[in-house]
Amino acid sequence: MENKNCHVSQGALLQHLGNLRKMIIHNHELDNLSDFVLHDLCAGACFHVGKAAYFVNNPDFRILHGITGYHKQEPHAQLHDVWNNQKQFIASMKDSNFNQKIRSHRHENFERGQSSEKYMVQKLADKLEIENPAYHVWNLKHDNHGLLIYEPLKHQSHQASQDILDSLYYLSFCPIY
């Protein structure tokens, strides 16, 4: 089945995600593995989002911690093979204003629930200048929650949006620093 918005077959998407799984295992020692995974998800295999911000919500310590960000207008987004250009990608991410804005975010957490989540997402989206934000919250290990806020394509199909949400669980395998 082909997604008309990105012209990538489901087979190619599955192959890309299978390769991503291998890259996570082969590069498990990277402190900033989540940077690589988010970049791969946002820039590769049809997802092509404008901006994405990944946070971890820890209810035990009452903190929402910024992990990594992707912005297609910054130099790190122009690197196509980040796995084979790791030093260049890491340096580019350190210089990324968008990524640094997210990584510096350490504020009070939100309670799971529609109104609290929506309020936090809108507040963060305004701060990060993410237009028409979409978001997803999912369970992580140790009773934490992942939060991804992203700027979808204007004409993104429902299937492409669902593929993004299904792929977020790859971030759950990355260490958090």
C-alpha positions, 0 to 999 in steps of 0.5 A: 500500500502506498502513501500518496503524500510521500510516495514510499511504500509500506515495504520501504517504510518497514525496511527503514524501521527495521534498519533503525532497530539495528542502528539502535542496537549497534550504537547503544553506547551513544549518550545522545542516541535519542538525537539520532533516532528522532532525526531518523524518524523525522527526516527519513522514510516519509515522516518529514515533519517541520519540527519535533520536540521529545520530552520525558515526564517523570511524575515521581520527581515532578519534572518534565525534562527536555531530551532532544529536538529536530528542526528541518531548517537547522544544519543538523537536518541537512545531514542525510546519513547521520549514523555514518557521520556521527561526529559531524551530527553530534557537533551540529546538534550541540550548535542547534538553537532549537535542540538546546532550547528543548534540552534546557527545559526542566520544569514541573511535570503534567498530570496524565489527562487530556486537559493537563496534557493539552495545556502543557503542549500548547505552552511548549508549542508556543515557546518552541514556535511549533505551528498547529502542534500535534502531540502524542503521550506514551508510557515509558519504563519506570512509570515515566511518560514520553511526550512528542510535540511535532509540526505535521505536514500540512497535508499529512495523511492519517496513515502517515500520522499513525506511522509516526505514532507507532514509531515513537516507541523506538525512542523508548529504547534510548537512554535519557541524559 
